[in-house]
Amino acid sequence: MLLALLLVLFTGCASSLAAECDLIEEAISLQCLSPLVDYATIDRYVLHPPLSDIDHLCNQYKEYKTCTIGIEPQCRKSRAPNIERMYEGMCEENFRSLVREELQCLSKLERDQKLRECFVNRTNTLRDEDPAVPPKADVSYSSYECLITQTYVDCLLERKDKTCKEAIKLEMAMLSMLATRNGSQCVLHTTSSKRRPVQAETPLEQCDKRGKCKCRLDGYVYDSQTKKCIDIDECDTLEPGCSQKCVNHPGTYECVCDPSFFRLGKDNKTCIRNDMDPMWLFFAHGQSIWNISLGGGSFELQKAGLQKTAVLDIDVLERRIYYADVGSNSIERLNLDGTFPHVVQKYEVDGLEGIAVDWIGRNLYSLRRTDIMVQTLDGRYRRALYKGVMRLPRAIAVHPAKGMMFATDWSSYAFIAAASMDGSSFTKIITDRVTWPNALAVDIYSDKIYWADAYNDMIEVANLDGTGRRAIISDSGTVPHVFALAVADDLLYWSDWTYRGLLRASKLTGENVTVVAQTALLPYGLKVFHKSLQPRFPTLCDTLGCEQLCLLGPDRTATCACGEGFELHENAKNCTSNCDSKHFECGGTEAKCISRLYICDGVSHCSNQADELNCRAEPVYPFCGELNFLASPLFHCCWTNLYLLYARSRKSKSWAGKFYLIRHIALRLTATPVRR
């Protein structure tokens, strides 16, 4: 039975996933896989391959990936859904380098016969207590698998030999990574300092002769109605100061860190980053974008010559900055080194208030007027995900691991909303005691949202559903007018208009407020760059095969969607054109229709580039109105265009240009203006 469990933990070979393989692909996959499961022998190894052989293991995994080139990912993963996640985590360069430093101790743990006997004996005891519980063959951990893994953790913690502490921490990190694969809620208790539940024969209640009772252990409170001691949930009531997750236990609690990038510090509360590469802070400065070291000692101009840039975001994977320049009516991106600028969108940027990069689904979300928009990172496909849900939007942030995004609105009925990233649900989670929620950030490791209210002069925090709300800073002298907010490690960073600077403080207590840098002009949006802030993980988008948009949803779900001018095919993957008079039809081998707003916007949206052919020297604007006169998207076919056209006609150097513009002024005077 234990061997069966080990095979499930290693590979998931008994998975109920639909195996989308033909016989040849299946045979190749299993053949390529065989060297990786040679370690699944309980008499030699416990729960995972030996870390002491890390370099050989990672070389074999590299050969496995080469061997399976050409095999469909869904086929590969259906044969062994756990293999790739386990080896990717184990062979991650930072983890691998830490393992190399502890090879001798890790080998000692793997040869420890008493440790193996402890694990086998306790596992047999669990089986004898409930022999009907088999190892669950699933892509996520079952409660039984979680219990088995915790048993080995307990054996590690109870070793009499107290040497090799760093090696044990690495072993714990490996086990925690396995336990939390694919969104599992299995949380291992990896600290020996936690109190164990008292035995049933030892009553918690202690009463004196006068009948006054109390609990004999800390972590409990006496309930006079039931006359029993009940556990205090320190995580909910006491805010114990965990950097990331807090797990309640009977009579105590435990702080837990994400093992992918962090380890638990000696205080058993602080999560320490394994990768100590420096973080960088990027911020918008109106006419420019800058980056600055978190200590404030190094400034670098990232982009100059902008008109009015207030919002930006980062894509760590491709090392790019995305920003909106509402002055030039465009969303653009460029590499962190300042090279390869690219126009993502050249229309309908007026009224845009926030952007957020979905680094997993590879989409860009934005707030514009009353809508929440989504588009591919290159801007080719775009659609309104939620229409009419906002009034005066301000900030947006995403949490791809949860399939959720959050947005703030500072209208007369201000609110903070939580919404699914696939467009399936929108809920206002904060509606009281909020006025100008200017800034918003998501802590993806603690699953909390932070926001700053520029009217109430506060920075607050809450759970993702709006519960557990509390103030971090409530001092008008410290946060007089926050514009943007970011969270990294245990610190909050924000830009403030009153101070004209960038500041930081503890995200847990609001203490140690420090000015990072002063700015010459008003500071706007800011983001912190580091790969730990955008962790990668597999999703359904890897295998769905969506033609245009793949949208993440709750519980690690995903759905395909189409941009405007298209509708989803019955196969739920491809998109078919849905052309009408407001759209332009692309020809060529990839015939489709696109919005007329794309015509001559500087970005080719047709495979045959038909939307960028025969463009006039003067900007060509989309058609609108009954007589199909041209109108600037910036002014939405309203009468204000008359002044714009008149000004252009005076500045035009050629008589042909003057005549072209004056002609359209005449058309405007005889047409009925419409709003888009």
N, C-alpha and C positions, 0 to 999 in steps of 0.2 A: 504493500500500500504506500509506504514511504517513497519507494522508487517511482511509483506512478505519480505521486505528488511532485517529486523532483523533476520528472519529465514535463509535467504541466507548467511548473514554475520556469523551467528553462525555455521551453518552446511554445507551449500552448497547443501542442500537436493534436490534442483531443478537442480542439475548439469547434464550436458549432457555427463558426463563420461560414458563409457560403463560399465554397471553393471554386473560384472562377478560373479553373485551369483545364487545359486539355491534357491528355495522357502524357504527351511528350514533355510539356512544361512541368507537370507534376513530378515526373521522373527526374528531370534536371534539377528542380528545386530540392528534392530530397537528397539527391546525390551531392549537391553543393553544400547542403546543410550538415551532412553526416560528420565532418570533422569538428563542428561546433558542439555537437551533443555527445562527443566521446567522453566529456567530463561528467555526464549525468550518471555517476556511480556513487551510491551513498556510502560505500565502504571507503571511499577516498576523499570525496568533497561534500560539503554541506551547502545546499541551496543555490550555489552559483559556482562558476568556474574559479580556479585558484588565482587570486590576485597576485601571488608571488610569481606567476608565469605571465604577467601582463603583456610583455612585448610579444611573446609567441602567440598569445591569444589574439592580440590586435592584428598581427600579421595574417593569422588565419581568417579573421573577419574581413580583412582587406581582400583576401583571395576569394572569400565567399561572395563579396559584392562584385568582383570581376567575373566570377563564375556565373552569376545570375543576370548579367547584362542581357537585355532583350526580353527578360521574363517580366510580365506585367506585375506591377507592385501589388495589386490585390491578390494575385495568384501566390506570389512570394509570401505575403503576410498571412494568407489563409493556411499555408503549410506550417508556419511557425511564427505566430503573431507576436511572441514575446522576445524572440531572439534579437531583432534589430534594435529595439529600445534598450535592452540590457547591454548589448555590445557598444551601442553608440554612447551610452552614459559611461561605461567602463573605459572606453578608449578616448574619451574627451581629453584633450591634451593637458589641461590643468589637473584633472583627477589622476591622469596617468603619471604625471611628474611627481605628485604627492605619493603615489604608490611606490614609485621607484626608490624613494627615500626610506621606505619602510619594508623593503623586500625581506630582510632577515627576520624581522618580527612577524611579518605576515606568514612566512614559511613556518615559523615556530607555532603559530596559532593553528595552521592547517594540519600540523603533525601532533597536536595536543590530543592524546587519546582520552584523557579525562573529559575534555570539552565535548568530544564526539559521543562518549558514553552518556554524559548528561543529556545531550540532545535526544539521542535514541531512546533512552529510558523514559524521558518525559513525554516524548511523542507516543510511545507505546501506551503510556498511562492515559493520554488523551483518547487514543483509539479504544482502549478498554472501557473508558467511561462512557463513550458514545460510539459504538462500532458501526452504527447506521450512517454516520456522517462520512461520506466519501470526499476525496479532493474534487473540488468543482472545476470542471473543464470549461473555463470561460476566459475571455480576454482581460477581465478585471479580477481583482482578488476577491475570493469568497471569504466569509468570516472564518471558516476553518483554516484556509491558507494563511490568513492574517494571524491566527492563533498559533499556528505552527512556527511561523517566522518569529513571532514574539517569544516563543519558547527558546529559540536559539539565542535571541538577544539576551534573555534572562540568564542563560548559561554563560554567555560572555561576561555579563556584569558580575556574576558570582564567582569568577575565577579567583583562586587564592593568590595566584601569581599576579602581582600588581604592576609588572613591567609591561612594556609594549602598549602604552596607553594611546599613542597616536595611531598605531596599527589598528587598534580596536575601534577608534573613531572612524577610520576609513572603512572598516568592515560594516559598522553601523550605517554609514552613508550609503554603501552599496545595497544593504538590505532595505533601507528606507526608499531608495530609488525603485527597487523592485516592487515594494509594497504599494507605492503610489502610482504605478503605471496606469495609463489610460484613464486617469481621473478617479482611481479608487480612493475611498475614504479611509483606508487602513492606515492608522497613525501608530507607529511603533513608539513604545516608551523606552527611550534610550539613555536615561540617566539613573544611576544607582542610588541617587540621593532621595528619590521620591519615596514617600511613606507607603507601605503596603497596607491594605485593608486589614483591620483587626479581625481576629477569629470570632466566630459566632458565639463561642462560649464566654467571651470577655465582653460584658455589656459596656456600651459607650456611656450610658447614663450613670451619673454619680449623684446621689441625693443625701443630704444631711438629715439629722433627726427632726428638724423642723419642716421637712418636706421640700426644701429648696434644692432644686436640681441644676446640674450643669453637665457639660460633656467633658470626659476625662482627656480627650485629645483635641488639639487645635484643628481647625478646618471643618468643625461641625458646630451647629447651633441647636440649642434645646428648644423643641416645640412643645409649649405647654398644653396644647390641645391634644396632640397624639401621644404626649409624654415620651417622645422618642427624640434622639439626636439625628438631625438631618444634615446632609452634606451641604457645605457652602460652595457655590459655584464661583470660585475666585476669578475666573475668566470674565464673567459677566458683571460681578459686583465690585471687585477690588481693583481692576485694571493693573495687573501685577507687573507690567513693564516688559512683556515679551516683545522682542524685535518683530517677530512674524506671527506664528500661530500659538495660541494658548489652548492646551488640552486639559480639561478638568478630570480629576481622579477622586475617588472617595477620600476625603480628608486633606487633599492637596491638589496641586496642579503641575503641569509640565510645559515648558516652553519648547517649541519644535521649530527647526529651521528647514528650509527647502534644501535637500542634499545636493541638488544639481550645481549650486553656486556657493553654498554657505555651510559653515560648521558652527556648532554651538560653542560659545565662549566659556571661560572658566566660571563666570558668574551664573551659568545655566539660564541666562536670559537673553544675552546679546548674540545676534547672528553675525558672524565674521565672514566676510567675503573671501573665498579661496583665491580668486583672481584679483590681484591687487593692481591691475592696470589702472592708470589714472582715469577718472571721469572728467568729462568736459561739459560745460554749460553753454548752450547756444541761446541767444536772445535777439529779438527783433527790436530795432531802434528807429523805426519809422522809415528812414531813407536808406537803411543799411541793416545787415545782419552780422553779428559778431559771435566769436566763441571765446570763452575765458576758462582758465583753470579754476577748479573749485576753491582753491586757496586765494584766488584773485590776483595772483602774481603774474599771470601771462594773458595778454589780450591779443586777439588776431582778427582782422577784418575778413569776414567770409564773403560778403557780397555788398557792393555799393551801387549807387545809381538807381535805387528804387524810388518810387513815388510815395506810397503809403502802405507799409507792411506792418501788420500788427499781430498776425497769427502764423505759427509755424509748427512743424513736427518733424520727427526724425525716423528714418528707417535704418536700423542697425545692420540688417542683413546685406543691403546693397550700399550702405554707407552714403546715404543721401539725405538732403534737407528738402522738405516740402514747405512752401510758403505761399501766401496769398498777397498779391499786391493789388489792392482795390483801386489804387490810383490809375493803374494801367489796365484794370479789368482782366486780370489773369491770375491763374494758379500756376506756379512754376516749381521746378525742382533742379537741383544741381548736386554734384558729388561734394563730399566733405572737403576735398582739396580745391574746390572752386571750379573744377572742369565740367564740361559737358552740360551746360544749362539746357533745359528742355521745357517747353510750354506744355503743361498738362491740360489747361483749359483756357479759352480766350473769350468767354462770354458768360453772362449771368454770374459775375463775381461781385457785383454791387450788392450790398446787403449781406454779404458773407461775414460771419462772426467767429467761426471756429473750424479747425480741421483736426482730424485724428487719423493716424496711419494704423491700419490693421496689419501688423507685421506677420500674422499667420495666414489669414485669408487673402493677403496681398491686395487690399482695397483701401480707398481713401474715403472717409466719412466727413461730412461737412454740415454746418448749420447755415441756412440761407433763408432769411425772412421767416416764414411760418413753417418751413419744411426741413426735414433731415434728409440729406442726399447721400448717395453712395456711388462710387465709380471705381474702375480699375485704376491702378497706380499710374498707368500711362495715359489715362483720360479717354481711352477709346470708347468705353461703354459707361454710361451714367444714367441713373434713374432716381426719382424721388421715392425714398423708402417709406417715409411717414409724411403725409400732407396735412397741413393746417393744425399741427399739434403744438406749435410754438407761437408766441406773440412777439416778444423781444428777446431772441436767443442771445446767449453770450459765450458759453464755453462748452466743449465736448471732450470726452475721454472714453477710451475703449478698454475692455478687459477680455481679450480673445479667448483665454482659457475658460471663461464662463459664458462666452457667446453673448456678452452684455456690453452696452454702452450707456453713458450717462451724459446728461445735458442740463444746463442751467438756463433760466429765463428770469429777467429782471423787470417784467411788466408790473402793472399795479397789483396783480395776483401772482407774485413771484413764486417760483418752485424749482425743485431739482427733480429730474425724471430719470428713471431706469427703463431701458428699452432693450429688446432682443436685437441682435445685430442682423437677424434675418428678416426683420420687419413684422414679426408675429405678435409682439406685445409692447405696450407703452404704458407706464405707470408713473404717476407723480408720487415720489416717496418722501419728499420734504416740502411742506406747504406752509408751515407756521414758523414764526420768528426768523424769516428770511426776507430780505429787501433787495439788495443788490449783490446777488451771488456772482461776482465777477470771475473768480478763478476756481478751477476744478482739477483734481488729480486723483488717480486711482493707484492705490498700493496693491499691486497684484500678488504680493506674498502674504500680506495680512488680510486680504479681501476686505479692504475698507476704502471709503471715499473721503477725501479731504476737500473742503471748499473755503473760500474767503469771501466775506460779505463786506463790501467797501462802504456801505452805509452804517452798518452796526459795528464796524471796526473789529471783526472777529475772524479767527480761523477755527473751523470746527471739523469734527470727524464723526463718521457713523459707519455702521455695517452696510453692506451692499443693498439691503432692503430698507434702509433708513432707520433701523432700530439702533440702540446703543449710542445715541447721539451725545456728544459732550464737547465742550470748548477746549481747544488747545491754547489759544491766545485770545484774550478779550481785553485788549488795552489799546486805546486810540493813539497812545504815544508810540506804540510799537508797530501797529499795522493800520496807519491812518487811511491809506488808499491802495490796497493790493489790486494789481491787474491780472497777474498770472501766477500759477503755482505748479510746483513739481516736487516729487518725492523720490529719494534715492537713499538706500541703506536706512539709517535711522534719522535722517535729516529731511526737513522741509526747506525748499528754496522758493523765493517769491520775488517778484518785481513790484516796486511801490512808487507811485507817482509823486507822493509828497516828499519822500526822501530822494527821489530821482536816483534810485539805486537798486541793487540786488542784495537780498538778505537771506539768512538761513537761521534755523533753530531746530531743537529736538522735536521730532514728530510725535513723541510720546508725551512730553511735558510742556513743550513750548519754551523751555529754558535755553540759556546760552545763545541769545539772539546776537548775531554777528553780521556786520555789513561786509559783504563779499567784495562789492565794487560800487563806485559812484558812476553815473552816466551823465553825459552832457545834455541829452534830450530825454524826453519821457521814455522809460523802458516799457516794452509791451510783452508779447508772449515769450516764454522761455521753456526749454527742454534740456534734460540731462542725457548725455550720450554715454552708454556703456552696454555691453552685450548682456549683462545680467538683468537689465531692465526690459529686455525683449527676448525672453527665453523661447526657444523653438520646441515644438512638440508635434507629433503626427496628428492629422485630422482627416475627416472624410474628404476634404477638398483635394487631398493627395490622390484620391482614387475615383472620385465622382466623374471626372471628365467633363466638367461644365464648359460650354463653348464661350461664354462671355463672363458672367459674374458667378462666383461661388461665395455664398453668405454663411458665415458661422452662426450657429444657434445655441440655445441652452443644452446642457448635458452632452457636449461634444457632438452635436448634430450639425448638419450642413445641408444647404439646398442650393440648387442652381437658379439663377435669375437672369433676366435680359435687360439690356439698356433700352432707353426710350426709342420708340420706332420699331420695336421688336416684341414678339410674344413667345412664350415658352412652348416648345414643341411637346407633343404628347409623350415623348420619351423622357421628358423632365430634364434634359441635358442641353439639347440644341435650341437655337432661336431662329424664328422665321420672321421676315420683314413684314411690317404692318403699316405700309405707306399710305399717307393721305396728302392733302394739299400742303401741309406744313412740313413735309419731308422731302428730301432729295434722294433719288434712287441711284445707287452705285451700279455700274455695269461690271463687265469682266467675269472672271471665273467665280468670284465670291460676291454675287449679286445680293444687295441688301439695300435697305433704306436708312438714311440718317437724318437727323434734324437739320433744317436749313441753317440753323445757327452754326453748324460746323463748316459751312462753305467759306473758303478763303480765310480761315482763321489761323493759318500757318501750321496746322497739324493735319497730316493726311489720315483720313478715316476710311477711305476707300482703298481696296487693294490695288486698283488701277490709278489711284491718285486723282480721280475725276473731280473730287471736291476742291482740289487745289489748282486746277487747270484754268487758263484764260482769266486769271484774276486781274482786275484793273490796278493801275498804279495807285489810284485813290482807293481807300478802303471800301470794299463791297459789303454792304450790310444786309441782313436777312430781310425778306419781303414781309410786309404786313399791310393791313388796310384793304379796302375794297378794290382800289385801283392798283394794288401791288407795288406801291412806291417803296423805295428802300428806306429803312429806318435804323438808327443806331440802337443796339441792344442796351446800351447804357441808359438810354432815356425812354425805352419802351414805347415808341411810336407816339409820344405825347407832344404837346405843342412846344415844349422846351427845345425840341429839335430844330425849330426854325432859327433860333439864335445861333445854335451850333453850326448849322449849314451856312448861315450868313457869314459867320466869322471865318469859316473855312474858305468861302468864296473870295473873301478879301485877302486871305493869306496865300491863296493859290497863285503860283507864278505863271501858269500857262492859261491862255484864253480858253482852251478846250476844257481845262479843269474848272474855270469859273463858270462856263456855260453848263457843264455837267451838274454842278451844285445848284446853280440858280434854277435850272430846270426842275430839280427835285423840290426846291422851295415852292415853285408854282404848283407842282403836283400836290404838295402837302396842303396848300391853301384850299384845294378843291376836293380833298379826300376826307373821309370820316376817320378820325384817329381812334385806334383801339389799343387796349392794354393786353399784354401777354400775361 
